[in-house]
Amino acid sequence: MRAVRRLAVLAVATGLAGGAVRPCAAQGMLSEHAVVAQTVAGTTITIEYYRPVARGRDSLFGKVVTWGEHWTPGANWATTIDVDHDVRLDGALLPKGKYAIWTVVQRDRWTVELHRQWHKYHVPPPSDTSDIQLRLAVRPEAGPPVEVLTFDFPVVRPATTTLRFRWGTVVMSLQVAAIAPKIALLGSTDAGAPYLGRYDLEVLTEDSTLARRRLQVDIVAAGDTLRWHDADGPEAERRDFLLSPAGKNRFTRARRAPDGQYWPDSGSVVTFTMDGGRASALEVQQGDGGTGSRGTRVR
């Protein structure tokens, strides 16, 4: 009988314990985890952070975040930025890698520090100045109230983006610019001579940018590389882009940005057929491996 009573008490205790644990497990964190990323010109910028909530607290900056002290813009673990290629952050070079973001917040100026030791709890703040990869001075701005601390990318251009922080009425922005890779060159202008000429091109697949199935294409010299230029058809439809060497008689597309930098365009490869040391035809292979068009040299 005593054994039965003991089992009954144990069952009740276990049930109470289980009932106490389950609601806690269902509760969220005060500062939830978040990840936001943006890709520009083949470079991806990723921010990982925890998002504190204002919860009616006034004067977040100056009270919750103390003037002049180190603070990671988030909660729990240090907020991180990860770039998979070298970039320029507000004009300063930031090598490929992952970094912790720390700030020293003042009323009219923030000092933003990127530390190589990225996996760190938010207290105590870092004290090793030799660990700093990059330090920037940034002026905050005022904006509409934001309840939950937020990072986003409100402006995206072909090779640049704006990384924006918002919490309360404070806005802090950094400009991120991808760095153009070096374009491959032929080595000399003479090396491009066998490919120069006009080609009669047949389009084999659907192309929303072209209304015609046949067109004339000129391959012309462009310094130490080649340029593809559509020679006929409506001016608005004519394509004009660089050809960057990608192997024997093979070229990939490249484009020139408004700032003068050259960027590779993924998705197609132009291969020339050679006859007696001179190109007699070309074929455009699409990113999926299919043939998009074929051209025969006409002059």
Residue frames as qw, qx, qy, qz and C-alpha x, y, z in Angstrom:
[[0.000, 0.886, 0.464, 0.000, 0.00, 0.00, 0.00],
 [0.302, -0.797, 0.117, 0.510, 2.84, 2.37, 0.88],
 [0.430, -0.116, 0.606, 0.659, 4.48, 1.50, -2.40],
 [0.233, 0.643, 0.646, 0.339, 1.30, 2.39, -4.29],
 [0.129, -0.941, -0.223, 0.221, 1.06, 5.73, -2.47],
 [0.410, -0.566, 0.349, 0.624, 4.71, 6.48, -3.30],
 [0.376, 0.200, 0.682, 0.594, 4.07, 5.74, -7.00],
 [0.090, 0.827, 0.538, 0.135, 1.00, 7.99, -6.98],
 [0.259, -0.877, 0.001, 0.404, 2.95, 10.88, -5.40],
 [0.443, -0.306, 0.528, 0.656, 5.76, 10.39, -7.91],
 [0.318, 0.481, 0.684, 0.448, 3.29, 10.45, -10.81],
 [0.031, -0.935, -0.349, 0.055, 1.71, 13.70, -9.60],
 [0.372, -0.736, 0.219, 0.522, 5.13, 15.30, -9.06],
 [0.447, -0.027, 0.636, 0.629, 6.23, 14.23, -12.54],
 [0.216, 0.702, 0.616, 0.287, 3.03, 15.62, -14.07],
 [0.153, -0.945, -0.152, 0.245, 3.49, 18.95, -12.32],
 [0.428, -0.523, 0.415, 0.609, 7.08, 19.15, -13.42],
 [0.390, 0.244, 0.692, 0.556, 6.12, 18.31, -16.99],
 [0.097, 0.853, 0.503, 0.103, 3.33, 20.86, -16.90],
 [0.258, -0.873, 0.045, 0.412, 5.81, 23.52, -15.72],
 [0.454, -0.319, 0.543, 0.630, 8.37, 22.73, -18.41],
 [0.428, 0.461, 0.683, 0.371, 6.13, 22.62, -21.46],
 [0.129, 0.952, 0.277, -0.033, 4.89, 26.23, -21.34],
 [0.327, -0.776, 0.313, 0.440, 8.49, 27.48, -20.89],
 [0.523, -0.056, 0.678, 0.514, 9.62, 25.48, -23.89],
 [0.345, 0.678, 0.590, 0.271, 6.90, 27.15, -25.97],
 [0.093, -0.937, -0.100, 0.321, 7.92, 30.66, -24.94],
 [0.646, 0.653, -0.028, 0.395, 10.11, 32.68, -27.31],
 [0.599, -0.156, -0.195, 0.761, 13.32, 34.44, -26.47],
 [0.060, -0.837, -0.228, 0.494, 13.29, 38.09, -25.50],
 [0.156, 0.733, -0.411, -0.520, 15.70, 38.74, -28.38],
 [0.902, 0.251, 0.344, -0.071, 15.04, 36.37, -31.25],
 [0.500, -0.294, 0.585, 0.567, 17.70, 35.12, -33.66],
 [0.578, 0.755, 0.184, -0.250, 17.69, 36.45, -37.25],
 [0.532, -0.176, 0.526, 0.640, 19.73, 36.26, -40.46],
 [0.468, 0.824, 0.168, -0.271, 19.53, 38.66, -43.40],
 [0.572, -0.208, 0.522, 0.597, 21.63, 38.47, -46.57],
 [0.474, 0.814, 0.060, -0.330, 22.05, 40.33, -49.85],
 [0.717, -0.001, 0.466, 0.519, 23.96, 39.42, -53.02],
 [0.320, 0.900, -0.042, -0.293, 25.42, 42.04, -55.37],
 [0.444, 0.738, -0.499, -0.098, 27.70, 41.29, -58.33],
 [0.817, 0.141, -0.553, 0.078, 28.30, 37.73, -57.11],
 [0.230, 0.234, -0.654, 0.682, 29.24, 38.81, -53.57],
 [0.551, -0.586, -0.539, -0.249, 26.96, 37.86, -50.66],
 [0.003, 0.387, -0.481, 0.786, 26.84, 39.90, -47.45],
 [0.611, -0.423, -0.655, -0.136, 25.25, 38.08, -44.49],
 [0.173, -0.471, 0.425, -0.754, 24.27, 39.60, -41.13],
 [0.624, -0.321, -0.712, -0.004, 23.47, 37.26, -38.21],
 [0.018, -0.317, 0.393, -0.863, 22.14, 38.79, -35.01],
 [0.200, -0.489, -0.814, 0.240, 19.67, 38.70, -32.12],
 [0.032, -0.518, -0.321, -0.792, 16.88, 41.29, -32.14],
 [0.132, -0.299, -0.638, 0.697, 16.11, 43.10, -28.88],
 [0.073, -0.698, -0.595, -0.390, 12.71, 44.78, -28.55],
 [0.028, 0.457, -0.187, 0.869, 12.21, 48.30, -27.20],
 [0.432, -0.457, -0.767, 0.128, 9.24, 47.16, -25.02],
 [0.234, -0.900, -0.334, -0.155, 8.23, 50.71, -24.17],
 [0.611, -0.485, -0.047, 0.624, 11.66, 51.78, -22.96],
 [0.283, 0.956, 0.062, 0.051, 12.47, 55.37, -23.85],
 [0.012, -0.884, 0.467, 0.010, 15.91, 56.81, -24.59],
 [0.993, 0.054, 0.006, 0.105, 17.33, 53.50, -25.80],
 [0.678, 0.362, -0.162, 0.619, 20.58, 55.26, -26.60],
 [0.030, -0.598, 0.311, -0.739, 22.06, 56.92, -23.56],
 [0.652, -0.385, 0.390, -0.524, 20.19, 54.64, -21.12],
 [0.976, 0.037, 0.193, -0.092, 19.83, 51.07, -22.43],
 [0.797, 0.328, -0.011, 0.508, 22.94, 51.55, -24.57],
 [0.437, -0.786, -0.067, 0.433, 25.39, 53.63, -22.55],
 [0.375, 0.913, -0.153, 0.042, 27.21, 56.50, -24.24],
 [0.065, 0.806, -0.582, 0.085, 30.88, 55.77, -24.89],
 [0.591, -0.312, 0.736, -0.108, 30.83, 52.04, -24.09],
 [0.126, 0.200, -0.868, -0.436, 31.34, 49.09, -26.42],
 [0.649, 0.225, 0.502, -0.526, 28.09, 47.54, -27.61],
 [0.161, 0.031, 0.863, 0.477, 27.33, 44.91, -30.22],
 [0.426, 0.090, -0.088, -0.896, 24.27, 46.09, -32.18],
 [0.679, -0.129, -0.638, -0.339, 22.01, 43.28, -31.07],
 [0.651, -0.528, 0.341, -0.425, 21.74, 40.99, -28.06],
 [0.970, -0.146, 0.195, -0.013, 23.06, 37.70, -26.65],
 [0.762, -0.080, 0.332, 0.550, 25.94, 36.81, -29.02],
 [0.108, -0.542, 0.236, 0.799, 27.86, 39.42, -30.98],
 [0.652, 0.678, 0.181, -0.287, 26.27, 40.45, -34.26],
 [0.564, -0.259, 0.585, 0.522, 28.33, 39.20, -37.21],
 [0.541, 0.717, -0.133, -0.419, 28.93, 40.20, -40.82],
 [0.689, -0.115, 0.651, 0.296, 30.12, 37.58, -43.30],
 [0.472, 0.735, -0.206, -0.442, 31.34, 38.47, -46.82],
 [0.909, 0.045, 0.392, 0.137, 32.27, 35.71, -49.28],
 [0.650, 0.475, 0.091, 0.586, 34.52, 38.01, -51.35],
 [0.349, -0.214, -0.164, 0.897, 36.59, 41.08, -50.57],
 [0.064, 0.836, 0.491, 0.236, 34.42, 44.22, -50.41],
 [0.212, 0.256, -0.196, 0.923, 34.74, 47.91, -49.64],
 [0.314, -0.692, -0.632, 0.151, 32.84, 49.07, -46.58],
 [0.072, -0.968, -0.122, 0.209, 32.34, 52.83, -46.68],
 [0.424, 0.855, -0.296, 0.046, 35.31, 52.87, -49.05],
 [0.266, -0.645, 0.708, -0.109, 37.66, 50.84, -46.79],
 [0.579, 0.247, -0.751, -0.199, 38.85, 47.40, -47.86],
 [0.696, -0.304, 0.498, -0.417, 37.29, 44.51, -45.91],
 [0.168, 0.322, -0.903, -0.231, 38.83, 41.12, -46.78],
 [0.720, -0.136, -0.552, -0.397, 36.64, 38.07, -47.33],
 [0.315, 0.033, -0.829, 0.460, 35.65, 36.52, -43.99],
 [0.473, -0.673, -0.531, -0.204, 33.39, 36.65, -40.95],
 [0.242, 0.261, -0.384, 0.852, 33.65, 39.38, -38.31],
 [0.249, -0.641, -0.653, 0.318, 31.92, 40.50, -35.12],
 [0.081, 0.671, 0.181, 0.714, 30.39, 43.97, -35.23],
 [0.432, -0.551, -0.468, 0.539, 31.06, 46.17, -32.20],
 [0.139, 0.762, 0.205, 0.598, 30.30, 49.84, -31.80],
 [0.296, -0.311, -0.420, 0.799, 31.14, 52.73, -29.51],
 [0.033, 0.730, 0.588, 0.347, 27.98, 54.85, -29.52],
 [0.181, -0.255, -0.222, 0.924, 28.06, 58.62, -29.07],
 [0.320, 0.642, 0.433, -0.547, 25.26, 61.16, -29.60],
 [0.464, 0.783, -0.091, -0.403, 26.50, 62.38, -32.98],
 [0.411, 0.597, -0.674, -0.142, 29.03, 59.73, -33.99],
 [0.956, -0.189, 0.200, -0.106, 29.41, 55.95, -33.90],
 [0.046, 0.615, -0.770, -0.162, 32.70, 54.11, -34.09],
 [0.955, 0.113, 0.011, -0.273, 32.11, 50.79, -35.85],
 [0.149, -0.589, 0.792, 0.059, 34.70, 48.07, -35.24],
 [0.923, 0.167, -0.246, -0.246, 34.90, 44.72, -37.04],
 [0.420, -0.593, 0.677, -0.118, 36.71, 42.12, -34.94],
 [0.458, 0.327, -0.792, -0.235, 38.23, 38.93, -36.32],
 [0.021, -0.079, -0.938, 0.336, 37.10, 36.96, -33.24],
 [0.390, -0.210, -0.369, -0.817, 33.48, 36.73, -34.32],
 [0.661, -0.394, -0.619, -0.158, 32.09, 34.11, -31.91],
 [0.242, 0.083, -0.545, 0.799, 31.79, 36.02, -28.66],
 [0.208, -0.689, -0.681, 0.139, 29.09, 36.67, -26.06],
 [0.109, 0.831, 0.199, 0.508, 27.92, 40.26, -25.76],
 [0.336, -0.855, 0.282, -0.276, 29.54, 40.74, -22.32],
 [0.204, -0.763, -0.003, 0.613, 32.22, 41.57, -21.52],
 [0.548, 0.823, -0.044, -0.142, 33.08, 43.68, -24.58],
 [0.866, 0.259, -0.079, 0.420, 36.33, 43.01, -26.47],
 [0.376, -0.886, 0.121, 0.243, 39.50, 44.51, -25.05],
 [0.662, -0.189, 0.472, 0.550, 42.12, 43.33, -27.57],
 [0.303, 0.801, -0.050, -0.513, 42.66, 46.19, -30.03],
 [0.082, -0.439, 0.774, 0.448, 44.97, 44.01, -32.15],
 [0.372, 0.273, 0.887, 0.015, 41.92, 41.90, -33.05],
 [0.372, 0.721, 0.241, -0.532, 40.29, 44.78, -34.94],
 [0.596, 0.257, 0.576, 0.497, 40.22, 44.23, -38.71],
 [0.149, 0.486, 0.346, 0.788, 38.53, 47.53, -39.58],
 [0.149, -0.565, -0.511, 0.631, 37.41, 50.64, -37.71],
 [0.134, 0.497, 0.464, 0.721, 35.04, 53.24, -39.19],
 [0.040, 0.297, 0.392, -0.870, 33.54, 56.53, -38.00],
 [0.040, -0.449, -0.753, -0.480, 29.85, 56.76, -38.94],
 [0.199, -0.033, 0.234, -0.951, 27.32, 59.53, -38.31],
 [0.125, 0.399, 0.899, -0.130, 23.90, 58.25, -37.19],
 [0.194, -0.220, -0.326, -0.899, 20.66, 59.71, -38.50],
 [0.391, 0.139, 0.602, -0.682, 17.14, 60.04, -37.15],
 [0.286, -0.068, -0.770, -0.567, 14.25, 58.01, -38.53],
 [0.689, -0.347, -0.193, -0.606, 10.74, 56.76, -37.74],
 [0.515, -0.451, 0.636, -0.356, 10.53, 54.65, -34.52],
 [0.690, 0.191, -0.673, -0.183, 11.40, 50.98, -34.93],
 [0.769, -0.504, 0.165, -0.357, 10.32, 48.63, -32.13],
 [0.946, -0.150, 0.238, 0.162, 12.53, 45.63, -32.99],
 [0.228, -0.688, 0.503, 0.472, 16.24, 46.13, -33.76],
 [0.804, 0.504, 0.311, -0.050, 16.57, 45.61, -37.51],
 [0.250, -0.455, 0.573, 0.635, 19.28, 45.17, -40.13],
 [0.689, 0.557, 0.460, -0.069, 18.26, 45.37, -43.78],
 [0.396, -0.110, 0.483, 0.773, 19.46, 46.30, -47.28],
 [0.336, 0.705, 0.424, -0.459, 17.10, 49.07, -48.47],
 [0.409, 0.798, -0.246, -0.367, 19.14, 50.02, -51.57],
 [0.757, -0.098, 0.582, 0.279, 20.55, 47.49, -54.04],
 [0.397, 0.780, -0.273, -0.400, 22.47, 48.49, -57.17],
 [0.867, 0.394, -0.303, -0.046, 24.41, 46.37, -59.72],
 [0.696, 0.238, -0.509, 0.446, 27.60, 46.31, -57.61],
 [0.071, 0.239, -0.510, 0.823, 26.74, 48.14, -54.37],
 [0.472, -0.585, -0.625, -0.209, 24.23, 47.97, -51.54],
 [0.173, -0.580, 0.319, -0.729, 23.36, 49.86, -48.36],
 [0.523, -0.252, -0.776, 0.247, 23.51, 47.98, -45.05],
 [0.247, -0.565, 0.031, -0.786, 21.16, 49.73, -42.64],
 [0.323, -0.218, -0.798, 0.459, 20.72, 49.42, -38.84],
 [0.319, -0.500, -0.138, -0.793, 17.56, 50.74, -37.12],
 [0.448, -0.403, -0.749, 0.277, 16.36, 50.71, -33.53],
 [0.117, -0.674, -0.370, 0.628, 14.22, 53.28, -31.79],
 [0.371, 0.903, 0.139, -0.165, 14.65, 56.46, -33.84],
 [0.249, -0.709, 0.536, 0.385, 18.34, 55.85, -34.65],
 [0.870, 0.484, 0.093, 0.001, 19.47, 54.87, -38.15],
 [0.316, -0.681, 0.557, 0.356, 23.05, 53.91, -39.01],
 [0.845, 0.516, 0.093, -0.105, 24.02, 53.05, -42.60],
 [0.428, -0.514, 0.603, 0.435, 27.11, 51.57, -44.25],
 [0.659, 0.610, -0.215, -0.383, 27.81, 51.39, -47.98],
 [0.709, -0.224, 0.647, 0.170, 29.01, 47.99, -49.23],
 [0.525, 0.692, -0.307, -0.389, 30.69, 47.77, -52.65],
 [0.947, 0.045, 0.281, 0.146, 31.66, 44.57, -54.41],
 [0.169, -0.699, 0.514, 0.467, 35.15, 44.52, -55.94],
 [0.796, 0.518, -0.133, -0.283, 35.31, 43.60, -59.60],
 [0.837, -0.218, 0.412, 0.288, 37.51, 40.58, -60.38],
 [0.073, -0.568, 0.526, 0.629, 40.29, 41.02, -62.89],
 [0.809, 0.481, 0.088, -0.325, 39.08, 40.30, -66.39],
 [0.751, -0.126, 0.523, 0.382, 41.07, 37.70, -68.32],
 [0.291, 0.802, -0.237, -0.465, 42.95, 39.08, -71.33],
 [0.910, 0.413, -0.022, 0.020, 44.36, 37.59, -74.50],
 [0.737, -0.376, 0.203, 0.523, 47.90, 38.78, -73.78],
 [0.201, -0.281, 0.379, 0.858, 48.20, 40.74, -77.03],
 [0.523, 0.495, 0.071, -0.690, 46.02, 42.31, -79.70],
 [0.348, 0.382, -0.749, -0.414, 47.39, 39.86, -82.28],
 [0.104, 0.013, 0.977, -0.188, 45.97, 36.92, -80.31],
 [0.435, 0.456, 0.548, -0.550, 42.44, 38.11, -81.05],
 [0.245, 0.447, -0.458, -0.728, 42.93, 38.50, -84.81],
 [0.058, -0.012, -0.954, -0.294, 41.79, 34.93, -85.81],
 [0.077, 0.489, 0.824, -0.275, 38.31, 35.57, -84.34],
 [0.131, 0.483, 0.070, -0.863, 37.58, 38.98, -85.87],
 [0.056, -0.080, -0.745, -0.659, 34.83, 39.18, -88.48],
 [0.572, -0.006, 0.065, -0.817, 31.09, 39.03, -89.14],
 [0.059, 0.034, 0.997, -0.046, 28.98, 35.95, -88.34],
 [0.543, -0.202, -0.393, -0.714, 25.50, 35.00, -89.51],
 [0.111, -0.122, 0.833, -0.528, 23.82, 33.86, -86.28],
 [0.557, -0.306, -0.610, -0.473, 20.83, 31.52, -85.90],
 [0.348, -0.329, 0.549, -0.685, 19.03, 31.69, -82.53],
 [0.419, -0.032, -0.893, -0.162, 17.99, 28.18, -81.48],
 [0.263, -0.423, -0.782, 0.374, 16.19, 28.87, -78.20],
 [0.113, -0.874, -0.411, -0.233, 13.59, 31.33, -76.98],
 [0.438, -0.093, -0.218, 0.867, 15.16, 34.68, -76.01],
 [0.021, -0.830, -0.525, 0.186, 12.88, 37.37, -74.61],
 [0.203, -0.702, 0.120, 0.672, 15.44, 40.05, -75.53],
 [0.057, -0.254, 0.658, 0.707, 15.37, 39.17, -79.26],
 [0.662, 0.402, 0.263, -0.576, 12.41, 39.29, -81.62],
 [0.640, 0.573, -0.413, -0.302, 14.36, 37.74, -84.52],
 [0.956, -0.158, 0.244, 0.037, 15.72, 34.24, -85.09],
 [0.774, 0.246, 0.130, 0.569, 18.58, 35.32, -87.38],
 [0.073, -0.990, 0.027, 0.114, 20.97, 38.25, -87.02],
 [0.661, 0.551, -0.253, 0.442, 24.41, 39.50, -87.96],
 [0.649, -0.739, 0.018, 0.180, 27.10, 39.66, -85.27],
 [0.465, 0.743, -0.350, 0.330, 30.47, 41.43, -85.46],
 [0.811, -0.468, -0.073, 0.343, 33.39, 40.20, -83.36],
 [0.321, 0.856, -0.133, 0.382, 35.73, 43.18, -83.03],
 [0.598, 0.108, -0.471, 0.640, 38.94, 43.99, -81.18],
 [0.394, -0.864, -0.114, -0.293, 38.69, 45.61, -77.73],
 [0.243, -0.794, 0.532, -0.165, 42.22, 46.16, -76.49],
 [0.027, 0.383, -0.922, 0.042, 43.55, 42.86, -75.17],
 [0.396, 0.220, 0.859, -0.239, 40.21, 41.09, -75.53],
 [0.020, 0.257, 0.723, 0.641, 37.21, 40.89, -77.90],
 [0.335, 0.246, 0.358, -0.836, 33.82, 42.53, -78.13],
 [0.192, 0.404, 0.869, 0.210, 30.56, 41.02, -79.38],
 [0.193, 0.360, 0.075, -0.910, 28.38, 43.56, -81.22],
 [0.478, 0.525, 0.704, -0.021, 25.02, 42.89, -82.90],
 [0.231, -0.156, 0.385, 0.880, 25.33, 44.53, -86.31],
 [0.232, -0.252, -0.536, -0.771, 21.69, 44.69, -87.41],
 [0.343, -0.549, -0.761, 0.035, 18.16, 44.86, -86.08],
 [0.235, -0.897, -0.208, -0.311, 16.44, 47.48, -83.90],
 [0.241, 0.613, -0.471, 0.587, 18.96, 49.54, -81.94],
 [0.570, -0.518, 0.328, -0.547, 17.24, 48.75, -78.63],
 [0.986, -0.088, 0.068, -0.127, 17.74, 45.00, -79.18],
 [0.668, 0.568, -0.411, 0.251, 21.40, 45.12, -80.17],
 [0.812, -0.561, 0.000, 0.164, 23.71, 43.47, -77.65],
 [0.421, 0.739, -0.367, 0.376, 27.21, 44.73, -76.97],
 [0.742, -0.639, 0.192, -0.067, 29.48, 43.02, -74.47],
 [0.039, 0.710, -0.702, -0.036, 33.04, 41.93, -73.88],
 [0.964, 0.045, -0.256, -0.058, 34.37, 38.42, -74.42],
 [0.321, -0.749, 0.559, -0.155, 36.80, 37.30, -71.73],
 [0.529, 0.357, -0.766, -0.078, 39.11, 34.31, -72.49],
 [0.745, -0.348, 0.373, -0.431, 38.04, 31.12, -70.68],
 [0.765, -0.113, 0.621, 0.129, 40.14, 28.45, -72.40],
 [0.278, -0.145, 0.673, 0.670, 41.25, 27.44, -75.89],
 [0.101, -0.223, -0.596, -0.765, 38.96, 29.27, -78.35],
 [0.327, -0.632, -0.702, -0.005, 36.42, 29.78, -75.53],
 [0.068, 0.267, -0.159, 0.948, 35.16, 33.08, -74.13],
 [0.161, -0.595, -0.740, 0.270, 32.70, 34.15, -71.45],
 [0.032, 0.815, 0.306, 0.491, 30.61, 37.29, -71.42],
 [0.413, -0.336, -0.363, 0.764, 31.68, 40.31, -69.39],
 [0.053, 0.872, 0.387, 0.294, 30.17, 43.75, -68.91],
 [0.361, 0.186, -0.236, 0.883, 31.45, 47.17, -67.98],
 [0.225, -0.717, -0.588, 0.299, 29.74, 48.95, -65.09],
 [0.131, 0.948, 0.173, 0.233, 29.11, 52.73, -65.12],
 [0.420, -0.860, 0.250, 0.144, 32.13, 53.21, -62.84],
 [0.367, 0.732, -0.558, -0.138, 34.38, 51.57, -65.43],
 [0.407, -0.356, 0.833, -0.115, 34.85, 48.21, -63.71],
 [0.556, 0.184, -0.678, -0.445, 34.48, 44.97, -65.67],
 [0.604, -0.171, 0.623, -0.466, 32.25, 42.20, -64.33],
 [0.039, 0.058, -0.948, -0.312, 31.83, 38.63, -65.61],
 [0.679, 0.036, 0.017, -0.733, 28.34, 37.67, -66.72],
 [0.339, -0.105, 0.933, -0.061, 27.47, 34.09, -65.90],
 [0.655, 0.404, 0.428, -0.474, 25.20, 32.02, -68.10],
 [0.803, 0.588, 0.079, -0.064, 26.84, 31.64, -71.49],
 [0.524, -0.470, 0.525, 0.479, 30.09, 30.59, -73.17],
 [0.613, 0.726, -0.121, -0.287, 31.08, 31.46, -76.75],
 [0.688, -0.276, 0.596, 0.309, 33.20, 28.78, -78.47],
 [0.418, 0.706, -0.328, -0.468, 34.85, 29.35, -81.85],
 [0.915, 0.144, 0.351, 0.140, 35.45, 26.60, -84.43],
 [0.121, -0.750, 0.444, 0.476, 38.86, 27.04, -86.04],
 [0.854, 0.420, 0.283, 0.118, 39.82, 26.20, -89.61],
 [0.678, 0.443, 0.002, 0.587, 43.42, 26.73, -90.68],
 [0.419, -0.154, -0.304, 0.842, 44.13, 29.02, -87.74],
 [0.183, -0.112, -0.100, -0.972, 41.09, 31.20, -88.43],
 [0.362, 0.244, 0.718, -0.542, 37.63, 31.07, -86.86],
 [0.125, -0.108, -0.734, -0.659, 34.99, 29.76, -89.26],
 [0.500, -0.527, -0.548, -0.415, 32.02, 29.48, -86.86],
 [0.054, -0.276, 0.613, -0.738, 30.90, 30.09, -83.30],
 [0.524, -0.425, -0.712, -0.196, 28.50, 28.51, -80.88],
 [0.240, -0.470, 0.349, -0.775, 26.88, 30.01, -77.78],
 [0.509, -0.213, -0.828, 0.102, 26.37, 27.55, -74.96],
 [0.434, -0.676, -0.079, -0.590, 23.89, 28.47, -72.26],
 [0.250, -0.534, 0.637, -0.496, 24.29, 28.03, -68.51],
 [0.841, -0.090, 0.384, -0.371, 22.20, 24.83, -68.54],
 [0.504, -0.251, 0.764, 0.315, 24.54, 23.25, -71.11],
 [0.597, 0.586, 0.547, 0.040, 22.22, 23.66, -74.08],
 [0.390, 0.063, 0.366, 0.843, 23.13, 25.42, -77.32],
 [0.146, 0.688, 0.386, -0.596, 21.50, 28.83, -77.56],
 [0.506, 0.816, -0.024, -0.279, 22.73, 29.88, -81.00],
 [0.745, -0.070, 0.435, 0.501, 25.17, 29.06, -83.76],
 [0.255, 0.887, -0.069, -0.379, 26.91, 31.37, -86.19],
 [0.814, 0.231, 0.314, 0.430, 28.80, 30.94, -89.47],
 [0.267, -0.558, 0.176, 0.766, 31.49, 33.39, -90.50],
 [0.555, 0.724, 0.406, 0.051, 30.44, 35.38, -93.56],
 [0.465, 0.789, -0.118, 0.385, 33.39, 37.75, -93.80]]
